[in-house]
Amino acid sequence: MVGGGRIVGAILMIGSALLLLGFAIWAFSEGNITGGGRALGIFVALLAMAPIFGIGFYLFRRGTDEQAQFATVQQEKTILNMVLTQGQVTIPELMAELQTSRDAVEDMIRDLVGKRLFSGAINWDKGILYSVESQQLTENRTCPNCGGKLEFAGKGLVVCPYCGSEVFLTPRAAAETAAEAAA
């Protein structure tokens, strides 16, 4: 379960706080305990409950972070699905679908490229993502945006010198393109 640590963490924090409170109530209701004894007892109880509370806090934070990461993964999955099913999609369409800013969408696209999950073309100026099979890009060597001849620009990246579109290739297609460019 995604974010399950939040539930466990909340239970540990609440449980340790309730146990400490219960001990404090008992210590003050007991008539034959001196003031120093009460203070020492509460201090020892606090020492015993603090690690449990700390572990609960840690689990709660980890669960929250996990939920945020899962939400980002879901948004990236939505981007990939939209590009693959529509063939091309604009960044404003992605912004509307994901209900997020342009910078966030561009960061997610770059993250997908960095993870090598997206192979296709991106025209940053026009804000268009193209779903293009890597084999088609290496065979035709034409830009999906303007039809111009593509030039090898680096590891896994081909750039159109005419419109500036960046085409990201899968590792295998990038190796083939690099070998052809070297020949």
Buried (B, 14 or more C-beta within 10 A) or exposed (E): EEBEBBEBBBEBBEBBBEBBEEBBEEBEEEEEBEEEEBEEBBEEBBEEBEEBBEBBBBBBEBBBEBBEEEEBEEBBEBBBEBBEEEEBBBBEBBBEBBEBEEEBBBBBBEBBBEEEBBBBBBBEEEBBBBBBEBBEBBEEBBBBBEEBEBEBBEEBBBBBEBBBBBBBBBEEBBBBBBEEEEE
